[in-house]
Amino acid sequence: MPLDGQFRCEPGEVLALVGPSGAGKTSMLRVVAGLLRPQSGHVRVGDETWCDTAYDAFVPARRRHVGLVFQHYALMPHLSATDNVALALLHLPRGERLERARHWLAHMRLGDDERARRPAALSGGQQQRVALARALAREPRVLLLDEPFSAVDQMNRQGLYRLLAQINRELSIPIVLVTHDLNEARTLADRLVVLDRGAVQQVGRPDAIHRAPRNARVADLVGIQNRFRGIWLGAAGVPGRGLLQWTLADHSVPAGDAVVLEVRDKGRIDAGQRVDWVVPGDALELLPDAVRSETRFAATVTEARHLGEITLATLSLDVYDGMPLQLTLAGAQRRRVAVGERVGLRLDPLAVHVMPIRERRG
């Protein structure tokens, strides 16, 4: 599969590569590590050029100062934790290797007992700490993490998240993370690289991409729930505002209570063009009374899943044949949600993000 796109990661930054299976996330990581040589492209770290096909320049993986952590740890089963880390330091005398290995294992909060154990005698979280210590022992210029926490239970995963944040503060090196877990990416990453079929679709802060995805495919890839169809009607009477006709999935408008929203207009969409649009969760407010107005809608709660401190709710709007809409609720709003209950919903139209649909030409 061809890879197409570019991204950069600054020192002290965590950059997450996200996308579906087969999107090219691990292949991108392998290019940076020197395990995959591209036909065309370049990799630069600081003032060093590790790959530039235009000049036939390629630094092999063994000469790149890269710390690489795999999903399944890749620890030697017959060696202790200390010897596993020391294995990455064969260029040093044995005494210095062991001293540095013990230092990094202690930094990963593993005591004398854990350091002496073989991998089979360690928990998944402890094995991952050994793998991190091994990656950091060579003082890498960049740290590459390939699905590093997917095999770790949730409790240990939270501890590893905190540990990664500490490492990032202390070392201030670029950290590139591959993950299929969107919540993990939003928790850990300063910026996301959204990949699909080997191509970079969008790069930006998690909140910025979530509020303004480049297109409907990106919206799907980053898990935006409330994505709808519409027709752009053109400019409104207020500068910087436009009129959006909310439609059904096939772009038809049912008879009766048609919904037109006055949203932000960047002047890039022609009147009459079909569009996708999204609205972030914090632009939706649950109301106790089911009153209909230009930005208020009556609805019925059809599903409510109470998950710890949040509730995931699905509402069926009275308009448009019971158009479904998802909400994530926290705090006092959760007390008003029960299946079958009638509620109101206020939508902030200025938070709506409109994306033109590129018509296919046959």
Secondary structure, DSSP 8 states (H G I E B T S, - for coil): ---B------TT-EEEEE-STTSSHHHHHHHHHTSS--SS-EEEETTEEEEEGGGTEE--GGGS-EEEE-TT----TTS-HHHHHHGGGTTS-HHHHHHHHHHHHHHTT--HHHHHS-GGGS-HHHHHHHHHHHHHHT--SEEEEESTTTTS-HHHHHHHHHHHHHHHHHH---EEEE-S-HHHHHHH-SEEEEEETTEEEEEE-HHHHHHS-SSHHHHHHTT---EEEEEEEEE-SSTTEEEEEEE-TTS---SS--EEEEEE--S-S-TT-EEEEE--GGGEEEESS----SSEEEEEEEEEEEETTEEEEEEEESSTTT-EEEEEEEGGGGGG--TT-EEEEEE-GGG-EEEE------
